[in-house]
Amino acid sequence: MKSVTLLPADMYQVINKSLLNEEDKLVLSMLYMPIIGNTAVTLYNTLYNELKANNFLSNELTHHHLMTNLGDNLENIKNARIKLEGIGLMRTYYLEGNINSYVYELYSPLSVHEFFSHPIFNMVFYNNVGKEEYTRIKNYFKVPKVNLNGYTEITSPFDMTFKSISYSNFELENNDEVVKKMKLPFSYEMMFDFDAFISSMPSSLFNEKALTKSVRELITNLAFLYNMDPFTMADMTKVSINEKGLVDKETLKENVRKFYEFNNNGRLPSLIFKNQPEHLRSPKGDNSQLGRIIKVFETTRPYDFLKSKYKGVRPTSRDMKILEMLIVELKLNPAVCNVLIDYVLRTQNNRLVRGFVETIAGEWKRANIETAKEAMDYAEKSHKKLKKVKQNIKVVKKEETLPVWFNEKKDKESMNTEVKEELEGFLKEFV
């Protein structure tokens, strides 16, 4: 995905790919907002309001105008836009020029029924608001049942109300240009490996034709939300096939949820905004070894970073819980989380000792560490202080392993061949 710098002078136009009704507005404020936040929903509504003069295409405006209307800075507006894109409410197009131009396409939110039937939205919403609020909001949208016992339906059918006659010539036209309610499906950067999935399914039990578009979409969504590989998803699917040889979607959702709960002490998954914020990244163009290492920390998902330490296989559930604690509970930035993982594994004999991780993470959180560079500097200073304390109390010395980036701070000429090779080896894992 192309990364571009957003400026206040950059222009934008809004295209309407939606037909919002009152229910849609309620869905945005009551169901989407707990997932993507107030700023993202406010941005969506603000852009939609730009269409009032013309229902389908806004005037061309500057992002400074958007900043003034929202009373927010450009970085927060950009992050809100990215959330809208990720959740399927917006598409963004970019044109480079003397003054850059953007086109924002707005799409409809899911209906209430689609939202509560969605494997990701329904689960994440439940986790974010809690059981009591979830039940209250769901009840708000329930249609009351009316007792029709004793009533007789007298509704007139179409052919009793109208009849067809020959009247005038009419030439059929293409209706693609007429506005309609459009919704975006989720898109994923890393696509689910259906070849591996199919290879794990016994041909006697499963017909590949049962993998319809909707079933594929469900499997992809469940695999993402519950962080399951194709082989585990295949196991879940095997026990969700009905007597007709088709995948029962509701059974699959239930089986995957129960499996996840069983392996995570009854806890259920949620979503986090994974990207290291742009303003907390290091300046571009630093091609030194240190700069390249920092870029790895900033551009790698913590899960992928930990997985690389497992030589590409899924980390243990114990280590995944530690990772969840760092990101979800302590809300460490992804780059800081990666530095912490690397530091602990290197200094603790390749083990993520939960007590040690919590101690370091708590200290870094209190010190307000937000960037990879700050975390690296803090880790090295803390380690040197600890080393001095050990020397003063005459602790028996033993060979210790340090993070490879500790050595990067030293004069390059003093690096031996072994250290240089170690640095290159670290970078090769992610390049």
Secondary structure, DSSP 8 states (H G I E B T S, - for coil): -------TT-EEEEEE-----HHHHHHIIIIIHHHH-HHHHHHHHHHHHTTSSSSSB---EEHHHHHHHHT--HHHHHHHHHHHHHTTSEEEEEE-SSS-EEEEEE-----HHHHHH-TTHHHHHHHHH-HHHHHHHHHHT-------TT-------HHHH--------------TTS----------SS---HHHHHHTS-TTT--GGG--HHHHHHHHHHHHHTT--HHHHHHHHHTTB-TTS-B-HHHHHHHHHHHHHHHTTT--------S--GGGS--TT--SHHHHHHHHHHHS-HHHHHHHHTTTS---HHHHHHHHIIIIIS---HHHHHHHHHHHHHHTTT---HHHHHHHHHHHHHTT--SHHHHHHHHHHHHHHHHHHHHHTT---------HHHHHTS-GGG--HHHHHHHHHHHHTT-
